[in-house]
């Protein structure tokens, strides 16, 4: 497959038509794409961080000084991802569409 199909899809996604469309609650359609991508990446980051932390604590052979640094990075990544997830959920549920009851947490 050549790259022309990919270029055509990208051009269609980022055309001014998509960027100028609005959903029922008055937000741009492209904003919902960002919300969904943020939720997906935050959830994957939380899952990966928890996996590293749990495995480090459960398997004694993994408990070295170098891996302890990785666990510290995983804890900080977990906090950042949780903050992003909470922020997106808060933003969506406090929007006009959220107050209308479409998103309830």
Secondary structure, 3 states (H helix, E strand, C coil): CCCHHHHHHHHHHCCHHHHCCECCCCCEHHHHHHHHHHHHHHHHHHHHHHHHHHHHHHCHHHCCHHHHHHHHHHHHHHHHHHHHHHHHHHHHHCCHHHHCCCCCC
